[in-house]
Amino acid sequence: GRPQREDSPPPSGRLLTAAMEHLELNAVIGFAGTIVDGIILLPDNRSMVFALGSTIIKRDIVDPKNQQFLQGHSDRVTCMALSPSGKYLASGQVTHLGFQADVIVWDMESLEIVHRLRLHKVRVEALAFSCNSKWLATVGGEDDNSLVVWNLETGKAVCGSPAANHPCRTVKFAKHDEFLLITAGEGNLRVWDFDLANRKIRPTDCNLGKLQRSVNYIYVDDHDEYMYAGTTTGDVLKVNLRTKLFKHVGPKSRLSQGASCINMTPDGDLLVGSGDGTIATLDAETLKLKQTTTIDGGAITCIAPHVSKQLFFVATSLCSTFVVKYEGLQAELRSTCHSSKIHDVVYPFGYSELFATCSHQDIRVWNARTCAELLRIQIPNLECNCVCFARDGKAILSGWSDGKIRAFGPQSGKLLFVINDAHVGGVTAIACANDPQRIVSGGFDGSVRVWRITAESRVMIGSMKEHKATVNCIKVRGNDLEFVSASSDGSCIIWDMRRFVRNNSLFASTFFKAVLYHPDESQLLTTGTDRKITNWDAYDGSAIRIVDGSTSAEVNTLDIAGSGEFFVSGGGDKILKLWHYDEGQCQAVGIGHSGAITRVAVSPDQRNLVSVGDEGAILIWNIPPRFSSS
């Protein structure tokens, strides 16, 4: 084949993504907070490592945009550990029932895969390096529940054993003895002797007397004298590592929702995080409570001490990170993100400096340049399905799973008004007309409704019930005379905005997921579960062109540039694709998501794309200059 000039289109829209131009990733907003010890500070004191979905990210602590990606897992990462030397990082994942879950060992200098270790079924629960970085211990999930020790030089398993009769949750090596390790879980706390000569691993159960506890976390002190086990009951067990005898339990006033992680302060006190967001310091000898603080954001899943010995990083299960000073336990929020699937992302009309996303329980407004969260609007126990900015920018309109449309102030986050019972079963699509007094909404039941919004009242002026299934997307024409709705019943209907009747309809054997008007409004673009992206004539409803949006999975979302020169798509194959509109060919791909892409938006200035996904990640991409300059 002839070599391609970089700016010339590839010969086919189906080219392998490896051969295609890759979109440059500008920034990532996201973090998997549920992983225990999910933030790892590297020995260079400048970088940190954390997981997001199936991707591991190495990021500069000071400059969040300076980041590198370690991609090799096929599914969500469940556990991570750094070798004491700082040379290796190990990460485990979850996979489908009946399959083997990988443990990957990475070289932290080259960021390449050193070993791929495959023995555990379904899930890797925990892993730990020995003090000399020679051995790696891994524990499988409930379906596997085995303990395996690996040789890191050869990448081969040395020996293995069932971890316990009940599920095992954690594993740790001693700090100075490479042949001593500890596992713990539901009703079990075991110390293992690793016999290298005979390739055997032999357990001794710790004697806890009459106490019965399930252990979440183990911390071994610096002298290998005692280990501290955080329990689901909310207390800490102090056990002698040599005699395997229980010594102390505390504090008396137990920590709410269990002791979820443990570390040590520079003064030798225990630092314990709990399931309700409490951080407590305990006396290491008596396990008596010294001081506590509570931070908002779910269970404490990680305590990572900083080399300065003045502060430590804390991660929570709701994906917030904090910096906490040892002195007085003063906590400062450092970063935050969505902790579950993101449903929608949208820019205000003609303004590229910020965008809004919505997810379970909340809407968030982000600064597009610094990635800082500007505003968070929370409504407990409800799902926000869709969001849009009013054309004049004076309100954020949102559709919720309780069937209500809510409007909020874009700066204050104050509730402006609510439309009760807008749709049965939930509001699934919303769009603002150019007339600031009109909004259009679609529901789970297939109904499409038009509302007149004034300062005093919210009146339904049109209700159309022709769709037989969920309305997934609504777009309004520039002149406010028509709008189009896409539904899971296999139809897109073009409606008259004045008479509230159907003007035209488009049919295909697919669940339509997205629809949009070309900026000149002569054509419509649709996509859905049949993986096709179809151009339609906006006047007679005939299909003009059909291209394969993906070869493997449904396409969930489309957005088009204001110039109409290119559009973008994303879906279940986790790949963001940028297409030339007239040629109908994929020009560039963005690889970075580790869950299905749910929505994508092109910034009004055509310099950036924002994509959001199932895994709760927000990815900001740079559009190639040949498109953004147009």
N, C-alpha and C positions, 0 to 999 in steps of 0.2 A: 503494500500500500504506500501511496504518496504521503509524505509527512504533512500534517495539518498545521497551518498557521494558527497561532493561539486565538486570534480573533475571528477565525472562520468557523462556521457552524459544523458540528460533527455530521458525518454522512447519514446517521440514523438516530432517531429518538430513542432507540432501544440499545444503544451502545452500553457496554458495561460501565458502571460508575467509576471503576478504577481508571479508565482511559479518558474520563471527562474532566473538564475544569472543575475544581472544587471551590465552593464559596468559602470566603475567609470568615472565620468565627471571630466576632468582636468581643463578646462577653457571654457568660453563663450565669444565670441566677438560679440557684438550686443546690440542694444538699440532702443526703439521705440521713435524717436524724435518728432513725430507729436502730441503726447499727451501733452496738456497744463498742466503745472506744473508736468511734467513727471519724474522729479528727486525730491525725498523727502529725506532730511537729517534727520536722526533719532536723538532723544534727547541725546543718548549716545555719540554723536560727533565722533563716529568711523565708523558708517555704513550709507549706503544710500540704497534707494529702487527705482527701476525703472522697467518698463515693457518691455517685448520683445515678440511680438506676443500675445499668450494667457497665457504666463507665467510671473509671477512677481518674480524679483530677488532681494534678500537682499545681499548686497556686502560690504565688508570691504573697506573703502575709500583708505587706504594705500596699502593693499594687494589685488589686483583684483582677485586672485585665491581663496580667502576665500569667498565663496558665498553659499547661500541656495536658494532653489526654492519653490515658492508657486504656486502649480498647482491645478486648480479647475475650471477655465473658459473653456468653450467649443469653444470659438472663440476669436478674437482679443480684447485685453483690450483697452478701449477708454478713461477712466478717472480714476484718483486716488486721494485720500485725506487721510491725517493722522489726527487723533483726537488730540486736543490740549494737552491732557495728554500723548500722545505717546503710549497709550495702544492698540488702534485699528487702522487698516488700512482698508479703503473701496475702492473697485475697481468695475468699471462697464464695460460691454462689448457690442459688437455688435453681432447680430445673423441674421438668415435668415428672409425674409419678412413673416409676419404672425405668428412668434413665439415670445415668451417673452424673453427679455434679462435680465440676472441675475446681481444683485449687490451682491458682496460677502464681508462680514465683517470678517477680519482676526484678531486673537490675535497675537500681535507682539512679545510676549515672546515665546509662544509655536509654533507659525506659523501655528496654526490650524484654520479651518473655524469655526467662531462663529455663523454667520447667513448667510443664502442664501435668499436674498430678491427678490421676483419675481412679478412684476406688469407691468413694462414698456414694450411696444412693440418695437421690432426690435433693438433699440439702447438706451443706457444710455449716455446722453450728458455731464452731469456734476453732481458733488456731493459735499456736504460740511457738516462738523460736527459743532454742536453748541459749545459754549465756555466751557460748563461743560461736554461735551462728552456724553450727554444724548440722543440727537436727531441727526438724519441724514436726510438731505434734498437731494432728488435726482430729476433730471430733465430728461425727456425722449427726444429722438431725434425728427426729423421732423414728423415722422409717429405717434408719441405718444404725444409729447409736453405737458405733464402734470407734475405738481410739486407735489411730495409726501413727507410727513414728517414721519419718522419711529422712533419708540421707540427702542433704542438699548438694553434695558434690556430684552424686550420680543421678539424683532425681528418682531413685528407686525406694520402695517401701522396705524398711528394715524389719519391722514386726508390727503386730496389731492384736487387738483383743476387744471383746464387747466391753463398752465403757462402764455399764451398770445395768441393773435390772429395770431401772426407771430412766426416763429421759435425762441426758447429760447436757448441761448448758454452757459450761466453760472449762477451759484448760489453761494451766500456767506451768512453766518451768521454774525451778528454783533459780535464785539470782547468781549463785556461784557453783552449783553442782549440775553438770550437764546430764547426769543420769537420774535425776530426781524430778518428777513432775506430779501435778495435782489435777484431779478432775472433780467437778461437783455438779449437782443438778437437783432433781426432785427427790428429796429424801436420801441423797448420797453425797458423801465427801470422802474421796479416796486419795491416798498418796501412792504413787507407783515407783517401783525401782526398775530402771531400764538396764537389762543385762545384755550388753552388746555381744559378748563372746558367744552366748547361747541363742542370741536373737529372740529374747523373751522379754515380756514386760509383766511385772507381778504387782498386783494391788494389795494394799492394806487399808481396811476401812478405819476411819478415825472414830475414836470412842467418844461419843457426845453424851454418854450417860442416858438420862431419861429424855433429853431434848430431842424433838423431831423437827427438822427444818428442811426447807427447800432453798437451795443456794442459787443466787443470781450471779455472783461475782466473787473472784478470789484476788487478794493482794498479798504478796509475799514481802516481808520486810527485807532491808538491805543486808542483814547478816544471816539470812536463811534460818532464823531462830523460830519465828512465829509466822503463821499465815492468818489473815483476817478474811472471814467469809461473810459477805452481805447477803441477808436472807429475805425471802418474800414476806416474812413476818414483820420486818422493819427493824431488826436488831443485827448486831455484828457479833460473830463468833470468833474468839481468839483461841487458836489451836497451836500447840507445840508441834513443830514440823518434824522433829527427830523422834519424839516419843509417841506422836499421833494422839496425844491426850488433850481433851478440851480444858481450857483454863478459865476463860471469862465469857460472859455474854453481856451486852449493853447496847445502847443506853436503856434505862428503865422505861422512860417515856419513848416508846418506839416511834420510828420514823414512818410517816403515813405512806401507804402503798409500796412498802418494801424498800430495802437498801439496794439501789440499782448499780452503783459503781463506787470504787474506793481508791484513794491515793494518799500520799503523805505530804504534809507541809514541810518546809525547810526546818521548822522547829521540832519536828518529830511527832507532831499530832496527826491523827487520822482525819482525812477529809472524805466525807461520805455524801453522796448524792442520792436522793430518794425519788420515788415514783410520783410525788405530788409537786416536784420542783424545788424541794428544800435542799440546801447545802448546809451541812453541819460539820463542825470540828469536834472530835472526841479525843480525850486523853488516851494515848496508846496503851498505857498500863492498866488503867481502871475502866476504860471505855465509857467514862462519864461525859455528858454533854458539856461543851464549853460555850460555843456560840452558834447561832443559826441565821440563815437568810433564805428567803424564798424568791424565786424568779418565775416569771410567767412564761409558759411555753411548753408545758407537759413534763414528762419524766426526764430526769437527768440521765443521759446515756453515756456521757464522756466527760472525764476530767483530765485535761492535758496540761501538766506544769510547764511554764515557760522557763528558759534557761536563766533569766534574770533573777529568779527566786523571789520576785515581788508579786507576780500575778500568775493566773492560770486560765486556760480556755475551758469553756463549758459548752456542751452541745445538748440540746433537748430533743425529745421525740417528735415535737411539732416543728422541727427543722429551724430552730433559732440558735444562733451562737452568741455567747457572751464572753466578755473579758472580766474576770473577777480578781480584785486585789486581796491578798492574804490578810492584810490589815483591815479589820472591820468587815471583811467579806462584802465589799462594795462591788455591785455588778453593773456593768455597762453593756447595753445591747450592741452587738457588732454587726450581725447580718440576720436577715430573716427571709423566708420564702414560703411558697405553698407546700403543704405537706401531703397533698393528694392530687388527683387528676385535675388539670386545668381545663375548663370548658370553652373559654373564649378569650380573645385578645383584640383590642381595638385602639386605634389612634383617634384623637379629636380631629374634626374636619380642618384640614390645612395647617396643622400644627404638629411638628415632628419631635418636640422636646420631651414629650411624655406619652405613656400609653397605659391602658387599664387592663387588668386580667381578672377573671372570676373563677371561683372554685367552690369546694365544700365550705359553707359557712361565711365566706368572705369575698369582698371585692378589694383589689389593691391597685393603687395608682403608683407608677414607677417613673423615675427620671430616666429617660432613654440614654442620656450621656454618662451619668455616674452610676447607674443601676441602683440608686438608693430608693427605698420605699418612701413615698411622699405622704401616702394616706392609706389607712386600712379601715374598711367598713365591715363590721362583723354582725351577723345575725345567727345566733346559735342554732344548731341542729337542722338547718335548711341548706339546700343546694342551690347555688346561683347558676343557672343554665346559660344565660346570655346577658350581654352588656353592650350598651352603646352610648356615645356622647350626643347630647342634643346639638343640633346644627350650629346654634349660637354659643355653644360651650358652657351654658349656664346650669346644666344638670347632667348627671350620670343616670341613665335609665337602665333598669335591670329586670330580668324575668326570673322568678323563683319557683322552686318545686312545690310550694304550697298554693300555686295558682295566682299569686299576686304580682303586680308590677309595682316596683318601688323606685322612686326617684330621689337622688341624693345631691347635695351641694358638692361641686367638684373640688372645692378647697377645704370646706369645713367638714364634709362627710355627714352633714346634718340631714335627716330625713325631710324631704320637701313635701312629698305626698305619696299616698298608696292607692292603687286601684285594686280593690278587693275582688276576689272571684273572677279575675280576668279570663281564666281558662280552667276547665276541669282537668285535674291531673297534673297541672304544672304548666308554666310558660316556657316554651322551648326556643322561641326565636323572637327577636325584636329589631325594629328598624325605625329610624327617625326620618321623616320627610323633610324637604327643604323649608316648608312652612313650619316654623317652630311650634305651632299649635297642634300639629298632627303627628301621631305615632301609630305604627302598625305592629301587631303582635300575632304570633302563632302559638298553638298549644299542642299538648300531648294528645288531645282528642281529635286533632285535625282541623279545628276551627281557626279561621283567620279573622281578626277584628281590627277596626280602625277607630282610633280615639281622638277626640278633640280635647286639648289641654288648655285651660285658661287659669288665671290666678285664683279664680273662685271654684271652678268645677272641673271634673273629668267626666266627659260624656262619651258613650259608645255611639258612633254615628253610622257604623256599618259592621255587619257580622255575616261572614260567608262560610258555609259548611259544605264543601264539596270534597275535600280530602278525606280519605278513609283511615289515615294513619298520621303519626307525628309529623308536624311541620318542622323541618330542620333548619331552614334558612329563608330569609325574606330580604329582598332588595327593592328600593324605590327608585323610579326613573327620575332623571334630573329635573323634568318639568312638572313633577308631582301629578301627572295625569294617569300614570299606570304604576303598578308594582307587581313583582313576581314572587311566588312562594314555591319552595321545593319540599317535597314530602317523601316519607318512606313508603307511600303507596305506589310509587312508580310514576308519579305525574308531577309536572311543574305547571302551575296555572298563572297566566298573566291576567291581572284583574284591572278593571276600570276604577280609578280612584274617586270618580264623581258619582257614578251610578251604582258602584259596588256589585258589579256582575262580572262574569268571566268574559274576557275578550278572546282568549286563545288558550290552548293547552298543549303541552309537550309530553309524550309518553315514551317510556323505555322500560325494559325488564330489569329494573334496578331500584334500590332504595336511593333516591336522590339525597345527597348529603349537603351539596353546596350549589349555589347559583349566583351568577353576577352578570351585570350589563357591561359590555364594552363601553369605554368612555364616549364613543360617538353614538351609542345606543342603537346601532343597526343590528347588532348581534348579541346573543346570550351565550354564556358558557356554563355548562353543568358538569357535575361529576357525582360519583356514588360508588356503590358496592360492586358494580360490574367492572371496576378499574379503568373505565373509559372516561376520557374528557371530550365532551361533545360541543361543537359550535352549532348554534341554531340561528335561523333568521328570525329576528324579533317581530317581523310583521306577519309572516304567514306560518311560522312555527315549524318550518322544515329543517331537518338536520343537514348541515353544510359539510362538516368534517368531523371525523371521529379518530382520536389518537389514543394509544395505550398510555394511560397515566402511570401505570405500574404493572409489572409482570407477575407480582406475587400477592398483593394485598389490596384491600379497598382504599380508595382515595377519599379522605374525609373533608378536605378543605381547599378552597381556591381564593386567591386575591389577585387583583390586577393593578398595574401601575397607572397613575393618573394620565400618563402619556399614551397608554394603550399599547406600548411597544412590546411589553413582556408581561407574563403572569407567572404566579408561583403555585405549586401544589404540594400537598403532604398527606400522608396517611399511614396505614398499618405497616408499611415496609420501613418506616422510621427515617426515610430519606426525603429531604426537602429538595424539590426540583424547580429550577427556573427555566421557563420556556419562552422562546421567541414567538410572539403572537401570530404574525403573518405566516411564518414558515411552519409553525406547529412542531418545532423540534426542541428537545431538551438541550439547553446550552450549558448549564452548570448544575452541580448537585451539592447539597450540604449534608455532611454526615457528622452526627454528634448526638442525636436523640437516642435514648435507650428504651423508649416506649413509643407507642403509636403517636404520630403527630395529630393533634385534635383541631388546631386552628393556626392560621398564619396571617400576618398582616404586613403590607408594604407601607413604609413610612411615606407621608405626603411629599417629602422632598426627594424621594426615590434613592436615598442613600443607604437605607437599612431595611432589613426584613426582621420581623420578630416571629418566632414559631414557639408554640407551647405544646406540651405533650402529656401523655398518660402518667408519666413518672413524676410529674410536678415540676418539670424543668422549663425555664424560659431561656431561649437561645436567641441572641441578637447577632445577625449576620451583616457583613458588608456586601453591598451590591457591586458587581464589577464595574469599573469606571465607564466602560463603553455603554452601559445601560444607564448608570446614574447621571451621566453628564447630559443625556438627551432631554 
